[in-house]
Amino acid sequence: MENVISLTDHIKNKYDENLITKIELCRIRDDIEQKLNNISSIENNELAVSLSSGRYSAMKLTKLIGKEETIQFFKDCIETASKS
């Protein structure tokens, strides 16, 4: 998947920006997306993998950055997906 969403826009100030760099976020994102694609193929069930990863993400992000920022992140993701 192509990167259009700026992940760094969704990092709260409580994180040290020196520790979480844009390069690191992109590397991790690409690695996770590849793993999810692989699991989707192995399981032959993109919907189940997408729902599971989305649930994990929504729950963790809400705890890490708060509800409103999490909602905005998902809105940005949906907007990006709509453009492709």
Long-range contacts (C-beta under 8 A, 24 or more apart in sequence): 1-33, 2-84, 3-29, 4-80, 4-83, 5-73, 5-76, 5-77, 5-80, 9-76, 10-61, 10-65, 10-69, 10-72, 10-73, 10-76, 11-65, 12-64, 12-65, 12-66, 12-69
